[in-house]
Every structure is written in C-alpha cells, then in structure tokens.
C-alpha cells in the first residue's frame, strides 16, 4: 500500500511573531519591523499575541532611550547616563532584526529592504537639509554642500551625515540595510559563512587602526554593518537556545552582566564607545573593547525580560509599534521645541543643558508629538507609502497610482 504523502510527518509548531505567522524557531520576514517599525498582528493565539506585545514593548523602551539620549538637558545633568545609553540603544535594534528576520538573500528581498530603509533615509535627509541648513547657512558655498550631501547619501557614515545636514541619527538606516543584506547572505549562502565571519572578525580587530577617511568609499554604512555582524549572530545563536525553562536564568545572568558593564562605564570610567563608528572600539583598550561588545548583548536579554514584565504598558506598546516614525521625526520635533524655547541658541548644549525641568518637559513633548505624528501618517496611505514604504510593490503602486 502506498504511503500517503505527508503521513507520519510531524509538523513543526507555528507561532505568530512580530511579522506574521511562521515556523517556530525560524522567524518571519520581520527585519523591517524588528528594527524600527510596526509589528503586524496576523493569526492568533494568546501566546502569539503576547509575543507581539513583548516585541512592541522592547522596541518602545529602546526608542525612548534613543530620544532621551538626544536630549541635551538630560545629557548635561546625567552625562554618564547618556554614555550608557550609547553603548546599547541602537545595537539592540540591530540584534532584534537578526532574531526576527531569517529570510535568505534574493532579488525581491533586496528590492523590498532597499525601499524600506533607503527611501526614508533619502527623504528625511532632504527634509533635514531643508529645515536646518537655513540656520547654518553654506559657509563653503552651495556646491561644496551639495557634494557633501551626495557623499553622505552614498557612504551613510555618521560624520558625513552630520556634516551634510546637521543631524547624525540617519546613519542607522543605511547601516541596518547593509547589515540585513549581510545576514541574508549568511542565511542563503552557507559556503560564504566562514569567509564572511573571518572578514567580520578581522574588521572588528582592525577597524580602530584604519584612518576614518578610508571607509568613506564603503557604501551605505557597510563599515559599521560588518563590524556588528558577529555580535548580532552571537545574540541570535543565544536567543535560539532560550526556552521557557531557562528564560529566568538568561534574564538573571544578563541583568548581572549589564549592571557590571554599566558600573564599569560610569565608575571606571571606560570612555566613549561610538555606536556608529567602529573605530571607537579599540582593541588597544581591551576592557572598553570587551564591554562595548558584551554590554549590548547583555542589555538585549535584560530588556527582553523587562519587556515581558511591562507587556501591558500601552504607552510602550504604542511607541514600539510606531518606532520607525518616532525615530524619523523626533529630532525635528525636539529641535523645533528647543528652538521655540531658547531661540537660535538651541545649537549650544551649554544653553539647553542647565534647564533640567524644561528639558524633561521637552523630552515628554518630543515623545508624544512624535508618536502622534507617526500614528497620523497612515491616514494618508499614498503619502505614507511614498516616504515610508513597506516594500517595493507598495512603493511602486504609490508612485504610479495603481493598486499593488
């Protein structure tokens, strides 16, 4: 008797994660949602809904940390706190994208991720230039500025972007794109894994010795992406071995290690580690180098445990669901609010810093106004699809005016 197709096969359990329904242990196509963006709710089950809420809260915590780190009054009053934030805030977003997104490389993935990350990158870079360059002017002439803007769009480095538009934050988007492409190559081409890992480890050890101008030829934040590849893979490997049985052990060890690293950053002090700049991780300072790599990994698991404890927080859930929008607009909101309070002196941290009460009020207003703006954008679907597209098909439909 012929055996029925599929008979005796044990289907792997399916669970809803932050991007839809997918086999347990092999996350869905959720890298764009995992890093910064809205978590989708498709399919069901109480545990699946809880998983969505936990990831939303996780992203909500991280985006609040990013907004707080950009507030000059908070940084002036608690400079060590900002330094601690910069050790882990963006790195944890990178790690989350590896945990949730496992798609192998393909032309479709390249197109979708390119429009998902690089379209808002270009749009908001242009908006930043239009909004704030009139305040700074063109000291070297418009032509020199145009060349620096084009260079910043190409290399995606923090220094280039700051020079071109006066904001540093946009480096995250091209770096995330390059990092996701490296992860996709890792997943889709097993034979490339050893060479890719060797290159990543070699770059981790040698980036500090490379002159900063050398990497200006690397496109779209690739220098930072290659540096963070190995730590993100390590966190994914650890996360895949986490289960309800050992989750408490993970949380306890991670929290203890994170507290120790935070103490070292503040009390020793270890010095600054620039999250966007691999040259800030110098093996010649072995303790700082080790903490710069271990601290974000420990904070990832500690914050995951905290997110489970805070999963009912509606504010954190909302911030997590709208984290991409908050990320893109919060510096515009913050600078507008600070400009309204302090006038053109807002560019000086010494002017803003001493006013802690005003700074905290500005922080709260920045969060709520950015959240409101991000939540309001989908009311104009075509505009939303044009400037913050989810994929290639939606972006093309918004441009042509035809249904995807």
Secondary structure, 3 states (H helix, E strand, C coil): CCCCCCCCCCCCCEEEECCEEEECCCCCCCHHHHHCCCCCCCCCCHHHHHHHHHHHHHHHHHHHHHHHHCCHHHHHHCHHHHHHHHHHHHHHHHHHHHHHCCCCCCHHHHHHHHHHHHHHHHHHHHHHHHHHHHHHCCCCCHHHHHHHHHHHHHHCCHHHHHHHHCCCCCHHHHHHHHHHHHHHHHHHCHHHHHHHHHHHHHHHHHHHHCCHHHHHHCCCCHHHHHHHHHHHHHHHHHHHCCCCCCHHHHHHHHHHHHHHHHHHHHHCCCCCCCCCCHHHCCCCCHHHHHHHHHHHHHHHHHHHHHHHHCCCCHHHHHHHHCHHHHHHHHHHHHHHHHHHHHHHHHHCHHHHHCCHHHHHHHHHHHHHHHHHHHHHHCCCHHHHHHHCCCCHHHHHHHHHCCCC
